């Protein structure tokens, strides 16, 4: 039963991680790491499949081994966060407190992303 629960949680986390690639407010890395952990503990076949994916596997390996994010990923992530949240603050909400919260959220996410080491290409 535990195996099936972990596979289910891992699959949901993988789906959220993939969606997070396109939605800047949804964190990609934690969901991909959760999926990898769930698959590692439940299905070696799914774990190997995930790590063998061209885009996701390298990202997971790099983060797990180096605790670092590539510079291009940082730039894209921070840019998308600011564009999305500034758009929401300017055009979606009218209350000044909500606008301030969007800006504070963007600043917090930026600090979190930039707190990781930048992965240098070898």
C-alpha positions as CSV (number, residue, x, y, z in Angstrom):
1,X,0.0,0.0,0.0
2,X,2.9,2.4,0.9
3,X,4.4,1.9,-2.5
4,X,1.2,2.9,-4.3
5,X,0.8,6.0,-2.1
6,X,4.3,7.1,-2.8
7,X,3.9,6.5,-6.6
8,X,0.7,8.6,-6.5
9,X,2.2,11.4,-4.5
10,X,5.3,11.3,-6.7
11,X,3.2,11.5,-9.9
12,X,1.1,14.4,-8.5
13,X,4.3,16.2,-7.5
14,X,5.8,15.6,-11.0
15,X,2.7,17.0,-12.6
16,X,2.8,20.1,-10.4
17,X,6.5,20.5,-11.1
18,X,5.9,20.4,-14.8
19,X,3.1,22.9,-14.5
20,X,5.5,25.0,-12.3
21,X,7.8,25.4,-15.3
22,X,5.1,27.5,-17.0
23,X,3.5,29.2,-13.9
24,X,6.1,31.2,-12.0
25,X,4.3,31.2,-8.7
26,X,4.3,27.4,-8.6
27,X,7.7,26.2,-7.5
28,X,9.2,23.6,-9.8
29,X,12.3,22.4,-7.9
30,X,10.6,21.3,-4.7
31,X,7.9,19.3,-6.6
32,X,10.5,17.6,-8.8
33,X,12.6,16.7,-5.8
34,X,9.6,15.4,-4.0
35,X,8.7,13.3,-7.0
36,X,12.3,11.9,-7.2
37,X,12.2,11.1,-3.5
38,X,8.8,9.3,-3.8
39,X,9.9,7.4,-6.8
40,X,13.3,6.5,-5.2
41,X,11.5,5.0,-2.2
42,X,8.7,3.2,-4.2
43,X,9.8,2.3,-7.7
44,X,13.4,2.2,-9.0
45,X,12.0,2.0,-12.5
46,X,10.1,5.3,-12.2
47,X,13.1,7.0,-10.4
48,X,15.4,6.0,-13.3
49,X,12.8,7.1,-15.8
50,X,12.6,10.5,-14.2
51,X,16.3,11.0,-14.0
52,X,16.7,9.9,-17.6
53,X,14.4,12.7,-18.9
54,X,16.4,15.2,-20.9
55,X,15.1,18.4,-19.1
56,X,13.9,17.1,-15.7
57,X,16.6,14.6,-14.9
58,X,19.6,16.9,-15.3
59,X,17.8,19.6,-13.3
60,X,17.1,17.2,-10.4
61,X,20.7,15.8,-10.5
62,X,22.3,19.2,-10.6
63,X,20.2,20.4,-7.7
64,X,20.7,17.3,-5.6
65,X,24.4,17.1,-6.1
66,X,25.3,20.8,-6.1
67,X,22.4,22.6,-4.3
68,X,22.7,25.1,-7.2
69,X,20.5,26.6,-9.9
70,X,21.8,27.5,-13.4
71,X,22.1,31.2,-14.1
72,X,19.7,31.1,-17.0
73,X,17.1,29.4,-14.8
74,X,17.5,32.1,-12.1
75,X,17.1,34.9,-14.7
76,X,14.0,33.3,-16.2
77,X,12.5,32.5,-12.9
78,X,13.0,35.9,-11.3
79,X,11.9,37.7,-14.5
80,X,8.7,35.7,-14.8
81,X,7.9,36.2,-11.1
82,X,8.3,39.9,-11.3
83,X,6.4,40.2,-14.6
84,X,3.5,38.1,-13.3
85,X,3.2,39.7,-9.9
86,X,3.7,43.3,-11.1
87,X,1.0,42.7,-13.8
88,X,-1.3,41.4,-11.0
89,X,-0.5,44.3,-8.8
90,X,-1.1,46.8,-11.5
91,X,-4.1,45.4,-13.4
92,X,-5.8,42.6,-11.4
93,X,-6.3,44.0,-7.9
94,X,-7.3,47.5,-6.9
95,X,-6.7,47.4,-3.1
96,X,-3.3,48.9,-2.2
97,X,-2.6,46.3,0.5
98,X,-3.0,43.5,-2.0
99,X,-0.7,45.3,-4.4
100,X,1.9,45.7,-1.7
101,X,1.6,42.0,-0.8
102,X,2.2,41.1,-4.5
103,X,5.4,43.1,-4.5
104,X,6.5,41.7,-1.2
105,X,5.8,38.2,-2.5
106,X,7.9,38.8,-5.6
107,X,10.7,40.1,-3.4
108,X,10.6,37.1,-1.1
109,X,10.6,34.6,-4.0
110,X,13.5,36.5,-5.6
111,X,15.5,36.4,-2.4
112,X,14.8,32.6,-2.1
113,X,15.8,31.9,-5.7
114,X,19.0,34.0,-5.4
115,X,19.9,32.4,-2.1
116,X,21.0,29.3,-4.0
117,X,24.4,29.0,-5.5
118,X,24.6,29.7,-9.2
119,X,25.6,26.5,-11.1
120,X,28.5,27.2,-13.4
121,X,28.9,25.2,-16.6
122,X,32.0,23.0,-16.5
